[in-house]
Every structure is written in C-alpha cells, then in structure tokens.
Amino acid sequence: MSTSEQIIYNEDDIVESSFEYFRNKGYPYPEIPIHVCMQEINKLTNTPLDKLIKTNVAYSVPDTYHRHRFEGHAIGMKSPIETFKDDKSLRKALFMTYKFNKSITTQSLSKINITNGTQACSNFRPGFACYIYKTYCKYDDVVLDTSTGYGGRLIGFIASNINGKYIGVDPSIKTHLANLKMAEDLKFIDRIELHNSPVEDLDKNLLFEKCNFAFTSPPYFCKEFYADENTQSHNRYKTYEEWISGFLQPMIEFQYNSLKDGSLNIINIADVKIKNKMYPLKEPTIEIAEKIGFKLQEIKDFALQNRMGVKTKSVSSEPVIIFKK
C-alpha cells in the first residue's frame, strides 16, 4: 500500500474556496475575546525571562484593538488591506499561505504581509517590552512611553506586573482611542495616563520629574506611515534634518524633564535605509541626549528569531540605547 498522502480536494480547490470565503467575510483581522486576551497576558507574565526576548505571546492582543495597523505601510510599499482588495494578490497570498502552513484557516492569511510589495507597519512585541520592564524597572515605577503606538509596550507593561503606572503619548486619534479601550477592557484603566498629542506639542514640564523610567521606540523618520493625520511626524517634517530637530530632539527633552534624577531612559532606535539611502538615527539620538544631560550607559543588541519563511541564517536584532539621568 502506498504511504503517500491521499487527498480529496487539491490545492486549487482549497485556495479558490478560501478566496470566495475571504471575499465574502472581509479582511481576517486578528480578533480574540477579552477572556483570551487575559489568558495571553497571564501566559506572558509567566514566560521565563530569557524566553521573553523572542516570544510572540500576546502579540494578537493589541492587534485585536488596533485594526488600523493593517492600513499602515512602509514607505513605497502597500498595506495589507490594499493587497487584500486586489484579487490577484489575494489569491497569491492564499497559495503562499497554504504552501507554507499546509492549511488555510478562518484567521490564517500569514503571507498577505509579504505579497507583491506589501509591508505592514510593525507593532512592538509585548514579550520584548515585558523583558525590558522586568529587567530594568523597580516595583511601583511610573514609566513613560513617548510613542505609545499600537499598544505592544502597554501590553508588555501590564504583563510585567511591576504594579506601577504607564504614561503614554501618541498623536493618532484612532491609536489613542484603541489603547484606552484596550486598557478599559483589561481592567487596567486606572493604571494608565494617555496623552493624545504629538510629544513635541506638549509642555516640556508637563510631567516634570514624575517618572522613574522611560522606554520607547519612536518612528524611524519616514520609514513607516502609521496614519494619515497631519500630527504624524512623517507628515509634519518632510526632511531628515527637520525630523531630527522638530521631533527627535523635543522628544528626548520631554523624556529628560519627565524623569527623576538617577532614572534610566531606554530608546529602541537604529539607522534606517529608505529608498537606498541610509539615514543615521542612532548617533543623533546619542548626541542630542548627551547634550541635554543624559549619560550614555550602554548600547545593546538583542538577537531575535528569524522572520517566518525567510531562508537565511542571519538573525535580526532589536538595538536599544540605555541612558541615565
């Protein structure tokens, strides 16, 4: 008897049926109920410290609230929503998903993000954020995040269980409201303070010496388009020089004024390549921070797992710059 796998429906049948399904249902946004979100956060809380750096646990929690993340895109690329709306691209993504995963489920369309020039805006992994908070924070610390974004660091803070307070700043109205809703559903609303504003528009002394720790991952100049609002830094500052002076410097000044003496400020930032041109971001960050008064402690690169489906032995990393006031 042959040991080869027997099938009733071939790949074309499955892909075409799934195409019709997704066309009728719409984009397969990650969507998990509140009780599952809670369980994911519990799981993240109990993940060993050395495993937090690479884990994707709880990644779908903020995505459940931030559907608009899939409307964002890297510069010169399409958003997942744009690709989904194109029949040819959707079929290609379904074929790729089936070949890689050996299945297509109601929530599985993993290859939509890399089909035909597609690149979604990334969210910060809650696991890595949880690692940073558990490693560098003290119990009851008040932490500052000057680029709250799609809530990855907020979920990491909740999972860290340091019992402090999270203060976040973000200019996007959709993002701000989504983070408020997420915190409310997860019964954490009394432990957060969110400001819906560009950080450079806030009074530099708004949080004067109120915070014990700062940790953020700001936009990498104009690498990713998170929203169309005029308050976004890539819309406000059209040149690299304008972005450095108009956004990056005021952000670091706000962090400095908000922190108590002796506090750490961790910034996840790296040089970025845009349209075949490299833009230095790490060195300007260090230069500005030291000029303002921060002391550079160290620069660390945290090795992460390879991207799913990428056939390479190289390993991506998360660079962080650690300062002290």
Helices and strands as residue ranges (DSSP letters): H 11-25, H 34-45, H 49-52, H 60-65, G 67-71, E 73-74, H 80-85, H 87-101, G 110-114, H 126-136, E 142-145, H 152-160, E 165-170, H 173-185, G 189-191, E 192-196, G 199-201, E 211-216, E 224-225, H 233-236, H 240-243, I 244-248, H 249-258, E 259-267, E 272-274, E 277-279, H 282-292, E 295-303, E 317-324
